[in-house]
Amino acid sequence: YFLFFISNPLLGLLENKISNYH
């Protein structure tokens, strides 16, 4: 998820929430 966060900060935040959910 880190690479995705660096690539797209906004979407990265969403993915981070999903990661925390799992």
N, C-alpha and C positions, 0 to 999 in steps of 0.2 A: 504493500500500500504506500510505502514511502516514495517510490519512484512516481507513482500516480499522483501523489500529493505535490511533489515538486513540479510535475508536468501541469497539473490542473489543481491549484489551491482550493477553489470552491468545491469541485467534485471530490477532491481529496478529503475535505471535511466531512462530506456525506459518507464516503467510503470508511472513514475513521469511525463514524457513529455505527455503521453496520458492523465493523470489526469488533467494536466494543460490545455490541448486541450479541454477537456470537461469542 
